[in-house]
Amino acid sequence: MRGAKPKSNILHLVNGNPSPEIDEIYAMAKSAGALGGKLMGAGGGGFMMLFAPPQTHARIREKLKKFLHVPFRFDNEGSRIIYYQTNT
């Protein structure tokens, strides 16, 4: 039963293979205050969404500053962003 697998075993698998880089990023986020995470996306890229108390957000962003931070929010209207471009 897939739902019974521990999240840590599911999180670090990429294409069915362990990914030390993802494990390291996740460990960094957890050490900065994240309570959990989820890999999202497919193909040549993706995102790691983190769940954390608001008071830890700045510390997590600082710890992961070499990675792209894509702010998002939840609303009741559904997804509206289909393309994201950095302002560089």
Secondary structure, DSSP 4 states (H G I P E B T S, - for coil): -GGGS-HHHHHTEETTEE-HHHHHHHHHHHHTT--EEEEE--TT--EEEEE--GGGHHHHHHHTTTS--------SS-----------
